[in-house]
């Protein structure tokens, strides 16, 4: 565990790293929080919500280590940052002046690991996390800054943790209510006798209800399609058009990358082409703030345009969805071959990747009704890479494909142009 010095602009605030993290349902969170705190011997906790789950971190800091200060979880601030929340999996590595590497691994907005490592331990930890993501088919993005952390996919500095000053507040665990002690032996005896009499005249309770496969499946379907996942064919072309219509150069800074989630706001990354931080800060409108300036002096990040709302993938349209093989035939043609069909292009940098679909719920042995469900819905992931002029191909995607993120970047080497990477999920019905 490591507690930083006071944060710039707030002398009473400090960041803490190295907490133990767990996820538990929002309903009944108080009891789960107490249970995990007892397991870890924790005196302090931090919580934030992701979907229907509460993500909790636990620690036992000594008050002598932060006299008169308030603690904020560095991992919680990283996980709730707009750039990190939009990624399926992210590993953030931050090196400080004392050669400590703060390694935060986040999956779909939830902190998995929160560690303080030496530079020598970072390589082994990165390999272990990369292997874990490969087994789970999770695309991993490594972010960070520092000379001894190895290559990273994107720059990310500690300055980004200063944007939201209220996020990640670490609080002290409330005192547990003590168990009441019986006043006299007579009261205990009377209570026991009364309980035995009630048991003698009361029928035994019915056996606990065991969910059938059909009930589990119905719950999984309701949860999956309650998120209102936007149609990829509607949202992806809109985002590409929206990004292309914005100014690419602002006061000597060129847009290098734009990352758009399915909802909320896009995040823009700029690279220096002659400008200064002060010049950009003076020219940037309120819609681009907050602005994070990278310590390398060559990059900065801003809030981008709002993601438009479009129609979502609808469960009542499942009969119109193509089968898994039909979807493959629609989107993927033999490599290096230009199809004669107008919307089946897989050349000129347009590439489709599909992961096999899996059932929304698995039938375990002994589950009532495990014989099967007709026309069961299965879910898979997809990724499409291409260039902006190929946006018409995205508009022809079937109504069973939803968009989770769209990354747009300006390529100036090799095959130049405005390149996009779209990711999401697809659904098929048996």
Secondary structure, DSSP 8 states (H G I E B T S, - for coil): -EE---BTTBTTEEEEE--EEEEEESTTHHHHHHHHHHHHT-SEEEEEEETTEEEEEEE---GGGGTT-EEEEHHHHHHTSHHHHTSSEEEEEEE-TTSEEEEEEEETTEEEEEEEEEHHHHHHHHHHHHHHHHHTT--EEEEEE-TTS---SEE--GGGGGS-TTTTB-EE----------S-HHHHHHHHHHHHHHHHHS----------HHHHHHHHHHHHHTT--BBHHHHHHHHHHHHHTS-SEETTEEEEEEEEESSSEEEEEEEESS--HHHHHHH--GGG-S-EE-TTSSEEEEEEEE-----B--GGGGGGS--HHHHHHHH--STT-B-SSTT-B--TT-EEEE---EESS---TT-TTTT--TT-EEEEEEEEEEEGGGHHHHTT--TTEEEEEEEEEEE-SSS-EEEEEEEEEEEEE-
